[in-house]
Amino acid sequence: MPGNMNNLMKQAQRMQRQMAEQTKALEEKEFSFSAGGGAVEATVSGKKDLTKIVIKPEAADPEDVETLQDMIMAAVNGALKQVDEASEAAMGSLTGGLGGLM
């Protein structure tokens, strides 16, 4: 029994290191998403910080500000969703083999 516990501890430490490495790699990536046929593009970091937003001039119609607001929200939310999906995929690859332990 003590040997199994030692192996389990080593496996947990290895997984913890891998999770930290994957988290760091994810935080260093950028994710972009465009809306309105490319009229608005938002870029966020893996830390979910908005790092860049590009709005093409033709998207800025003073008569229709609501559409521009909707495109900005869609672009930002799309980029944030990409971060979540990448994070889930990275962590799922590490925890997938744990079965009922987590």
Secondary structure, 3 states (H helix, E strand, C coil): CHHHHHHHHHHHHHHHHHHHHHHHHHHHCEEEEEECCCCEEEEEECCCCEEEEEECHHHCCCCCHHHHHHHHHHHHHHHHHHHHHHHHHHHHHHHHHHHHHC
